[in-house]
């Protein structure tokens, strides 16, 4: 037991190494750009002020989105998806798999669930003892079920899901803007140092490496950001891109695709003025999502959806009545 706790403690410590690396590189870039470039290399006062102003806006937005992606806790299923004491005891005491599956089916009839496991059974997490809502998966790193889980990102040391996916996308976008701004403003001084028009000194080293580091990070971020833009346009998570969610009629990668505009609103909200600010504006509560096309009669698990809404939905909805919600829209 003590050894297991020690290993988990070491794992948690080492998991912060990528965050420390990124933070160190960004802090060095701040010193190199502000002091070595703007105050040591630049001689034009107006140019220096303009560079510093734009740089600090990019720098602040980068840090703001980065720390929001790191420290926003992943959303977990509410209590309505947890087994009651009686149901849990009945489920654990039952030895027949078919009867266990039927127990979960009976419980799931009270919940807004569309998706199933690959076998067709109700998606149930034995470790968390919860019936998984649609798009919910268990994260082995966080050791919990996460709503609309996308992936666990080591660079933010956090599970990217419903609660912080917007922050993660903004982090990628502002990181690219930060790199592009540095590379574009440093390039001319990189050439001057390279051909010897500027004197050698500590600034030369910092300016040369600023360009290389900015371009290197931009290229890697560009592919990652482009991939996630495609996922948002299709309304898929990374896990759903590799393994299509299974519905009553079988797997369907586009099951949650409801059009580009509505897909964007799922992540960024309906108020476009808040799309580029790292405040939570995603629609719904992460427990259920609008579907592309599915008749209610085709899914007996949703027979009591109205009862779910009348009972108050999730705990998060009852805690904040002003939070915008997404009601499942079915089409015959």
C-alpha positions as CSV (number, residue, x, y, z in Angstrom):
1,X,0.0,0.0,0.0
2,X,2.8,2.4,0.9
3,X,4.7,1.5,-2.3
4,X,1.6,2.2,-4.4
5,X,1.1,5.6,-2.8
6,X,4.7,6.5,-3.4
7,X,4.4,5.5,-7.0
8,X,1.3,7.6,-7.5
9,X,3.0,10.5,-5.8
10,X,6.0,10.2,-8.1
11,X,3.7,9.9,-11.1
12,X,1.9,13.1,-10.1
13,X,5.2,15.0,-9.7
14,X,6.6,13.8,-13.0
15,X,3.3,14.7,-14.8
16,X,4.1,18.3,-14.2
17,X,7.4,18.2,-16.1
18,X,5.8,19.1,-19.5
19,X,4.0,22.1,-17.9
20,X,7.3,23.2,-16.3
21,X,9.1,22.9,-19.7
22,X,6.5,25.0,-21.5
23,X,6.4,27.6,-18.7
24,X,10.2,27.8,-18.7
25,X,10.4,28.3,-22.5
26,X,7.6,31.0,-22.4
27,X,9.3,32.8,-19.5
28,X,12.6,32.7,-21.3
29,X,10.9,34.0,-24.5
30,X,9.4,36.9,-22.4
31,X,12.9,37.9,-21.2
32,X,14.5,37.5,-24.6
33,X,11.8,39.5,-26.4
34,X,11.2,42.3,-23.9
35,X,14.7,42.9,-22.6
36,X,17.2,41.6,-25.2
37,X,15.2,42.6,-28.3
38,X,13.1,45.6,-27.3
39,X,15.3,47.3,-24.8
40,X,18.8,46.2,-26.0
41,X,18.4,45.8,-29.8
42,X,15.7,48.2,-30.8
43,X,16.6,51.9,-31.1
44,X,13.3,53.3,-32.4
45,X,11.2,54.3,-29.5
46,X,7.8,54.2,-31.3
47,X,8.6,50.7,-32.7
48,X,9.6,49.5,-29.2
49,X,6.3,50.7,-27.7
50,X,4.2,49.1,-30.4
51,X,6.1,45.8,-30.1
52,X,5.8,45.8,-26.3
53,X,2.1,46.6,-26.4
54,X,1.1,43.9,-28.9
55,X,3.5,41.4,-27.3
56,X,2.0,41.8,-23.9
57,X,-1.6,41.3,-25.2
58,X,-0.5,38.0,-26.8
59,X,1.4,37.0,-23.7
60,X,-1.5,37.7,-21.3
61,X,-4.0,35.8,-23.5
62,X,-1.6,32.9,-23.9
63,X,-1.1,32.6,-20.1
64,X,-4.8,33.1,-19.3
65,X,-6.0,30.3,-21.6
66,X,-3.1,28.0,-20.7
67,X,-3.8,28.2,-17.0
68,X,-7.5,27.8,-17.5
69,X,-6.9,24.7,-19.5
70,X,-4.6,23.4,-16.7
71,X,-6.6,24.2,-13.6
72,X,-10.2,23.7,-14.8
73,X,-11.3,20.4,-13.3
74,X,-12.8,17.9,-15.6
75,X,-16.6,17.6,-15.3
76,X,-17.8,14.2,-13.9
77,X,-21.3,12.6,-14.1
78,X,-23.8,13.9,-11.7
79,X,-25.4,11.8,-8.9
80,X,-28.4,10.8,-11.2
81,X,-26.0,8.5,-13.1
82,X,-24.6,6.8,-10.0
83,X,-26.2,3.6,-8.8
84,X,-28.3,3.8,-5.7
85,X,-27.3,1.7,-2.7
86,X,-30.1,-0.8,-3.6
87,X,-29.3,-1.0,-7.3
88,X,-25.6,-1.3,-6.6
89,X,-26.1,-4.2,-4.1
90,X,-28.5,-5.9,-6.5
91,X,-26.0,-5.5,-9.4
92,X,-23.0,-6.8,-7.4
93,X,-24.9,-9.7,-5.9
94,X,-26.1,-10.9,-9.3
95,X,-23.7,-13.4,-11.0
96,X,-25.5,-13.8,-14.3
97,X,-24.1,-11.3,-16.9
98,X,-27.4,-11.2,-18.8
99,X,-29.3,-10.2,-15.7
100,X,-26.7,-7.6,-14.8
101,X,-27.1,-6.1,-18.2
102,X,-30.9,-6.0,-17.8
103,X,-30.5,-4.3,-14.4
104,X,-28.5,-1.5,-16.1
105,X,-31.0,-1.2,-18.9
106,X,-33.8,-0.7,-16.3
107,X,-31.9,2.0,-14.5
108,X,-30.9,3.7,-17.8
109,X,-34.5,4.1,-18.8
110,X,-34.7,7.0,-16.4
111,X,-31.7,8.7,-18.0
112,X,-31.2,10.5,-21.3
113,X,-28.8,8.0,-22.9
114,X,-28.4,7.3,-26.6
115,X,-25.1,5.5,-26.9
116,X,-24.2,1.9,-26.1
117,X,-21.0,-0.1,-25.7
118,X,-19.6,-2.0,-28.7
119,X,-21.5,-5.1,-27.4
120,X,-24.8,-3.3,-27.3
121,X,-24.8,-3.1,-23.5
122,X,-25.3,-0.1,-21.3
123,X,-22.0,1.8,-20.9
124,X,-21.1,1.3,-17.2
125,X,-17.9,2.1,-15.4
126,X,-17.0,-0.5,-12.8
127,X,-14.4,1.7,-11.2
128,X,-16.5,4.8,-10.7
129,X,-19.8,2.8,-10.3
130,X,-21.7,5.1,-12.7
131,X,-23.7,4.6,-15.8
132,X,-21.8,6.6,-18.4
133,X,-23.6,9.5,-20.1
134,X,-23.2,9.9,-23.8
135,X,-19.6,10.8,-24.8
136,X,-18.4,10.2,-21.3
137,X,-15.2,8.0,-20.8
138,X,-13.1,6.9,-18.0
139,X,-9.6,8.6,-17.8
140,X,-7.0,6.2,-16.4
141,X,-4.7,9.2,-15.6
142,X,-7.3,11.3,-13.7
143,X,-8.9,8.0,-12.4
144,X,-12.4,9.3,-13.0
145,X,-15.1,9.4,-15.6
146,X,-15.0,12.6,-17.6
147,X,-17.9,14.2,-19.5
148,X,-17.4,14.5,-23.2
149,X,-13.8,13.4,-22.8
150,X,-11.5,14.3,-25.7
151,X,-8.1,13.1,-24.4
152,X,-5.6,13.5,-21.6
153,X,-3.0,16.1,-22.6
154,X,0.4,16.0,-20.9
155,X,1.2,19.5,-21.9
156,X,-1.6,20.9,-19.7
157,X,-1.4,17.9,-17.3
158,X,-5.2,17.7,-17.4
159,X,-7.9,15.8,-19.0
160,X,-9.5,17.8,-21.9
161,X,-13.2,17.4,-21.8
162,X,-16.5,19.3,-21.6
163,X,-15.5,21.7,-18.9
164,X,-12.2,23.0,-20.5
165,X,-12.3,22.0,-24.2
166,X,-12.9,25.7,-25.2
167,X,-10.0,26.8,-23.1
168,X,-7.8,24.2,-24.7
169,X,-8.7,25.4,-28.2
170,X,-8.1,29.0,-27.2
171,X,-4.7,28.0,-25.7
172,X,-3.7,26.4,-29.1
173,X,-4.9,29.5,-31.1
174,X,-3.2,32.1,-28.8
175,X,-0.1,30.0,-28.7
176,X,0.1,30.1,-32.5
177,X,-0.6,33.9,-32.5
178,X,2.2,34.3,-29.9
179,X,4.6,32.4,-32.0
180,X,3.7,34.1,-35.3
181,X,4.0,37.6,-33.7
182,X,7.5,36.8,-32.3
183,X,8.7,35.2,-35.5
184,X,7.5,38.0,-37.7
185,X,9.0,40.8,-35.6
186,X,12.2,39.1,-34.8
187,X,13.0,38.0,-38.4
188,X,14.5,41.3,-39.6
189,X,16.8,41.4,-36.6
190,X,17.7,37.8,-37.1
191,X,18.9,38.7,-40.6
192,X,20.9,41.7,-39.3
193,X,22.6,39.6,-36.7
194,X,23.2,36.9,-39.2
195,X,25.0,39.1,-41.8
196,X,26.8,41.1,-39.1
197,X,24.9,44.4,-39.3
198,X,24.4,44.4,-35.5
199,X,27.2,43.9,-33.0
200,X,27.7,40.5,-31.3
201,X,26.5,40.2,-27.8
202,X,24.0,38.3,-25.5
203,X,21.1,39.7,-27.6
204,X,22.3,37.9,-30.7
205,X,22.0,34.5,-29.0
206,X,18.5,35.2,-27.7
207,X,17.2,36.7,-31.0
208,X,18.5,33.8,-33.1
209,X,17.0,31.2,-30.8
210,X,13.7,33.2,-30.5
211,X,13.1,32.7,-34.2
212,X,14.0,29.0,-34.2
213,X,11.9,28.2,-31.2
214,X,8.9,30.3,-32.4
215,X,8.9,28.6,-35.8
216,X,9.3,25.1,-34.3
217,X,6.4,25.5,-31.9
218,X,4.2,27.1,-34.6
219,X,4.6,24.2,-36.9
220,X,3.7,21.6,-34.3
221,X,0.8,23.7,-33.0
222,X,-0.5,24.3,-36.5
223,X,-1.1,20.6,-37.2
224,X,-2.7,20.0,-33.7
225,X,-4.9,23.1,-34.0
226,X,-6.0,22.2,-37.5
227,X,-6.9,18.7,-36.4
228,X,-9.0,20.0,-33.5
229,X,-10.7,22.5,-35.8
230,X,-11.8,19.6,-38.0
231,X,-13.1,17.8,-34.9
232,X,-15.1,20.8,-33.8
233,X,-16.5,21.2,-37.3
234,X,-17.6,17.5,-37.2
235,X,-18.6,17.7,-33.5
236,X,-16.4,14.8,-32.6
237,X,-13.9,14.2,-29.8
238,X,-10.5,12.6,-30.4
239,X,-11.8,9.3,-29.0
240,X,-14.9,9.4,-31.3
241,X,-12.6,10.1,-34.3
242,X,-10.8,6.8,-33.6
243,X,-13.8,4.8,-32.4
244,X,-17.3,5.8,-33.6
245,X,-20.0,6.1,-30.9
246,X,-22.5,3.2,-31.0
247,X,-26.2,4.1,-31.2
248,X,-29.3,1.9,-31.2
249,X,-28.9,1.4,-35.0
250,X,-25.1,0.8,-34.8
251,X,-21.9,2.9,-35.0
252,X,-22.2,6.4,-36.4
253,X,-19.2,8.9,-36.5
254,X,-21.6,11.7,-37.4
255,X,-24.2,11.0,-34.8
256,X,-23.6,14.3,-32.9
257,X,-22.9,16.3,-36.1
258,X,-25.8,18.9,-36.2
259,X,-24.3,21.4,-38.7
260,X,-21.2,23.6,-38.5
261,X,-22.9,26.6,-36.8
262,X,-24.5,24.5,-34.1
263,X,-21.3,22.5,-33.7
264,X,-19.4,25.7,-33.0
265,X,-22.1,26.8,-30.5
266,X,-21.7,23.5,-28.7
267,X,-18.2,24.5,-27.7
268,X,-18.1,28.3,-27.8
269,X,-21.7,29.2,-26.9
270,X,-24.2,31.4,-28.6
271,X,-22.7,34.8,-27.7
272,X,-19.9,35.4,-30.3
273,X,-18.5,38.2,-28.3
274,X,-17.3,35.7,-25.8
275,X,-15.9,33.1,-28.2
276,X,-12.3,34.4,-27.9
277,X,-12.3,35.0,-24.1
278,X,-11.4,32.1,-21.8
279,X,-14.7,32.1,-19.8
280,X,-17.0,29.0,-19.9
281,X,-19.8,29.5,-22.5
282,X,-20.3,25.9,-23.8
283,X,-23.9,24.9,-24.2
284,X,-25.5,22.3,-21.9
285,X,-24.2,20.5,-18.9
286,X,-22.2,17.7,-20.6
287,X,-24.6,14.9,-19.8
288,X,-26.6,14.9,-23.1
289,X,-26.2,16.4,-26.6
290,X,-28.4,17.1,-29.6
291,X,-28.3,14.4,-32.2
292,X,-28.1,14.5,-36.0
293,X,-31.2,12.4,-36.6
294,X,-32.9,9.9,-34.4
295,X,-36.5,9.3,-33.6
296,X,-37.5,8.9,-30.0
297,X,-39.4,5.7,-30.8
298,X,-36.1,4.2,-32.0
299,X,-34.5,4.6,-28.6
300,X,-36.4,3.1,-25.7
301,X,-33.8,4.4,-23.3
302,X,-35.2,7.9,-23.8
303,X,-38.8,7.0,-23.0
304,X,-38.4,8.9,-19.7
305,X,-36.5,11.9,-21.0
306,X,-39.3,14.2,-20.0
307,X,-39.1,12.8,-16.5
308,X,-35.4,13.5,-16.3
309,X,-36.1,17.2,-17.3
310,X,-38.9,17.5,-14.8
311,X,-36.8,16.1,-12.0
312,X,-34.3,18.9,-12.6
313,X,-31.8,17.3,-15.0
314,X,-28.3,17.3,-13.5
315,X,-27.0,18.8,-10.3
316,X,-25.2,21.4,-12.3
317,X,-28.4,22.7,-13.9
318,X,-30.2,23.0,-10.6
319,X,-27.2,24.9,-9.2
320,X,-27.3,27.5,-11.9
321,X,-30.7,28.1,-13.6
322,X,-29.3,30.8,-15.9
323,X,-26.8,28.4,-17.5
324,X,-27.8,27.8,-21.1
325,X,-28.8,24.2,-21.7
326,X,-29.1,22.0,-24.7
327,X,-32.3,20.0,-25.1
328,X,-32.1,16.8,-27.2
329,X,-33.7,17.4,-30.5
330,X,-35.1,14.4,-32.3
331,X,-36.3,14.0,-35.8
332,X,-38.5,11.4,-37.1
